[in-house]
Amino acid sequence: MKKIEKILQKEELEKEDLVYLLSLEDDDEIELLRQKAEKVLFDFVGNKVFYRGLIEFSNICTSDCFYCGIRKSNAKPSRYSLSEEEIIEQAKQCADLGYGSIVLQSGERSDEKFVSFVEKTVKKIKENSISEKLPDGLGITLCVGEQSEENYRRLYNAGAHRYLLRIEATNPILFEKIHPPSQKYETRIQALKALKKVGFQVGTGVMIGLPEQSYEDLAGDILFFKEMDIDMLGMGPYLVHNETPFAKYSDYYEKNKEKIYKLGLKMIALCRIFLKDVNIASTTALEAMHECGREDGLSFGANVIMPQLTPIYRRKEYLLYEGKPCMELSAEEFNISISNKIASIGRVVGRDLWGDSKHALKKTESK
């Protein structure tokens, strides 16, 4: 029996197993990993793919992450913030398309004006009769960065119940290399703990394939997700933005593009096998690297897709990395396209459902 087969038969993987599986290069062995992840997905989560209509409502950011295209030091993008009315209009479109949930994402701010705006907008979305098929309104995920516990509580009480705060790298040394000194690893950890304390279903994630990132680092990321009892994951392969300090890694990225792409898929598979019942997104970044990226992500164990609902005239100003796909597709066109892709791999769309993480729901039921 091959080493990979012995490892995949284990009830619980250890760090050395994760490192070995992350290092796989043989396509046949990677396929065995994919098959195992798909089986775990069907056994613990099911065949449905849940949608999260993505509204990137502001690109104003107070953080200065070295890799990010909307970092505050990048003067190239025109800064914008959608109005409350624009966001609600997109939320209604989300419900009309049967998505069931939205993600409100922005650059990072924690000033009172911003927090009050998000709080008020979330309340309005929940108060509006969005759809008769959604008696409790749309499910709302927020992705607006580090906040105080008090601010998180305000946003939770307003009606949001999921929150995505990516840690980007769980190795503190690597975290420091991709962030300025003002952004602390310890602060990010405290924020994740505060989100859990408030009651949010908590999501996080890392960038995959960063310069100087090792297989041991990525295996450590997976162990961290379990230790933190994370409910959902949004991970993506590392992509370069040429208006950032990390533009210096363009050659590295081009030389390692295929390896980084496969590594992104292996991370999804291993997180599915190791964590079993969490929600895992097949991210836009995968499709930026390969035209079948989203489908590949789903076939390797993901069960969430985030269709683009940001108004087309604003999408070019929210570029976290180069080559972002679906920039000109309308919401209706994307809906048709992604639905066909999901059907092509034998999966079913979970329409008009919140699609909460089964991992989170189990914790709620046990209380």
N, C-alpha and C positions, 0 to 999 in steps of 0.2 A: 504494500500500500504506500502511495506517495505521502510525503510529509504533509502536503497541503490537505489531503484527505483526512489524515489523522487529526490535524488541527481543527478542521471544520466539523469533526464529530464530537468535539469537546462540548460539555455543558457550559463551561465558563472559560473564556479566553483570558490569558495572562498577557502582560505587556510584551513579553518576548514573542508571543504569537501574533500580536497586532503588528509589531515591527516587521516580522517575517512576511505577513500578508500584504502589508503596505509596499514591500519591496518587490512583489511579484512583477515579472516582466513578460513571462510566457502567456500568450493570448489564451491558450487552452486552460491554463490554471486560473487566469483572471475570469474566464467564463464559469469555472467551477465556483468561484467566489460569488459571482453575480447570481448564479442559480440558488446558492445557499441563502443569499440575502433576500431574493424574491420569495423563497419559501417561507422565511421568517416573517416577511411582510404580510403575506397572505394568511399565515397562521395567527398572527398577533394583531394585525391592523385591518386586513381585508383588501379588497380589490379596488376600492374607490379612490379617486383623486379629487382632492378638495381645492377649491379656488379661493384665492385671496386677492380681490381687486386692489391693485397698488396705486395709491394716489400720493405722488411726491409733491407735497403741498408747499414746500419752501426750500430753497437752496442756500439760505442765509445760515452761516455756520460760525460758531465761535471757537471751534477746534481747528487744529492745524496738522492733522495726521499726514505723514510724509508721502503716503501713497494715494491720497484721495483728491479727485478732481474738483471738489467743491470746498476744499480747505480754505480757511479764511484768507490766507496769503496769496491765493490764486486770483489775480485781478481780471482774468479773461472772461469768466461767465457773468452775464447780467443777472444780478440778484433779484429774486422775486418771492412773493408770498401770495398764494391763492386766497381769495376772499372766502368768507364763511359760505356765501351763496354758491360760489364755484365748487367748493368741496361737497356741499350737500347735493348739488346737481350731479356730480360724479358718483356720489353714494347711491343716488336713486337709479342711475344707469347700472351700477353694479348689481342692485337688487333686480332690476328688469332683466338683466342677462342671466339671472339665476345663480350668481356667484355665492350668495349667502354670507360672505364676510369681506371686510375691507382691511387694508393696511394703510394707516396714515403715517407717512415717513417724511422726515425733513432733516435739514442740517441741525446740528446740536446747539440748542439755546436753553437757558434756564431762568431767564429774566421773567418778571411777573407779567409783563404784557404778553409774552409768548405763551406762558403756561395758562394764563386766563383765556387766551384765544383758543387753545387746544381744548381746554376744559369745556368752554362754552359750545364749541363746535361738536364735540362728542355728545354732549347733552342734546343738542338740536337733532343730530342724526338719530339718536335713540328715541326722541320724542315724536319725530315725524313718522307718519304712517307710511313706511317705505314700501312694504309689500304685504299683501294678505297671506302670502305663503310663509312669511317670517313674523309670526305673532310677537316674538320678543325682539324684533328689529334685526338689523345686521349685526353679525359678530364683528367686534372691532379689535384689531391689533394695533398697538402704537409702536413706533420706532423713532423716538425723538431724543435718544441719548441719555447721558447721566443726569439724574435729577436727585433732589433731596427726597427722603422718605415721605415728608409732608406733601411734596408735589406729586409723588407717585400715588399717594392715598387720594388726593384730589382727583386725579385722572381716573383712578379705579372707581371711585364713587360716582363719577360722571357717567360711567357706563362702559368704559373699555375694560376688557377682561383678559387680554393677552398682551404681552410686551416682548419685543425683540431687542436685545442689547448684546451685540456681538463683542466678544472679548478679543477677537482677532488673533491672539496668540496667548496660550496659557503658560508658556515659558517666560518668566519675568524678564530675562535678558533679551529675548527676541521682541517682547512687547516694547521694551525701551528703545530698541533699534528702529521701530517703525512709528514711534510717537515722539513728540517733543517732550522736554523735561516737565512741562506743566501738566502733562497728562500721565497720571500715576496708575500703575497696575493695581495697587491696593484699593484705590478709589473705585475702579471698575468692579472689583470683587465685592466691595461694600454695596455698590449699587445693585448688583445681582441679588445679594442677600436681602436688601431692602425690598426689592420687587416681590420676592417670595414671601416676606413677612406681611406685606400689604395684602396679598392674596392673588396676585396675577398668575396666570399660566405663563411661565417664563421660558423664553427662547434665547439662545445665544449661538455662537458659531465662530469659525476661524477662517483666515485666508489660507489657501492650500497651495504650496509650491513657492513660498517666499524665498528670496535669496537667504542662504545660511540656515534655512529650516531643515531639520533632519527628520528621518522616519521616527526616531525616538521622541521628538517634539510632538509629532502628530499623534503618536500612540498615547503620549501624555495628555493631549487634548481630549481624546476619547475617554480616558480614565477620569478626567476632570468633569466631563459632562455627566458621568454616572455619579461621581462624588457629590456634585451640586444638585443632583436629582432634577435635571433639566427636562422640560416637557416638550420642547420643540427645537429644531436646529435649522439654521439658515447659513450654510457654508458655501463658499465659492472658490474657484481657482483664482490665483493671483493674476491680475491683468494690469498692464502699465498704463498710466496716464502721463502724457508728455509735458504737461504743465505742472509737474510736481517734482520734488527732489528725487523721487524714485525713477524719473525718466532715465537716469544713468544706468538702469538695469534693463534697458530695452533689448540689448544684445543677448543678455542672459535669458530673457523671456523668449525671444525668437528661437534660440538654440534648444530650449527646453519645453517648448509649447506642447508638443504631443505628450511628453512625460507628465507635465503638469495636469493636462486634461485627464489622462488615465488615472492619475493620483486623486483627482477630484472625485472620480467615479468609485475608486476603491475606498475612499473615506466614507462616502455615502453607504456603501455596502457594509463596511465594518461597523459603522454606527448603528445600522439596522440590526445586524447580527448581535452586537454587544448590548444595545439598549432596548431592542425589541419593539416596544409599543409607543415610542415617541413619534411626533410628527416630524418629517424631514422634507424640506423644500428642494425641488429641482430648480436651481436658480437660473436667472437670466445670464449670468456669467458663463455658464456651460454652453448656452446657445451662442454666445459671443465667440466662443472658440470653435464650435462645430455646429453645422446646420441641424444636426440631430441631437444636440446637446440636452435639450429638455427631455426628450424621449429616453435617451440613454440614462439620464439621472433617475427617471421613474423606473426603468427596468433594473437598475442597480439598488432599488429599495426606497426611493423617495415616494411621497404620497401627497405632496402639496405643490401647486403651481400658483405663481403670482402674475396674473394677466395685467398688462399695463393700462391704467385708466387716467394717468396724468394727461391733461390736455396736450394735443400734439404740438401746439405753438410754444409749450414750455419744456418739452422733453429734452431738447438739445442743451438746455441750461442746467440739467441735472445729470451730468456725466461723471460718475465716480471713476470710470476707466474708459479707455478708447474702445471703439467698435461695438458699442451697445446696440443690440438688435431691436427690431420692431419700432423704430423711431417714427415711421410714417403710417403705420397701420392704425386704422380706427379700432375702437373697442369691439365693434361688431365683427370686423374682419379678423381681428386676432382671435376672437371667440370661436369663429368657424375653423380657423387654422389649427388652433390648439386642440379643439375637440376632435378633429380628424386625426391628429397625431396621437392622441390618447387612445382612440379607438383602434388605431393601427397596431398598437402593442397589446391589445386585448384587455385594456383597462376600462373602467366605467367612471364617468364624472358624477361626483356627489353634489347634485344641484340643489339649491335652496336649503342648504344645511350649513351650520356653523363649522362642522368638521373639527371639533375640539380634539386635542390629543387624548387618546385613550389612556395614556399614562397619567395625565392630569385628572381625567374623570375617575379613574380608579382611586386616586388619593382622596377625591371629594367624597366618593361613596363610602370610603372606610372611616370617615370622620363621624 
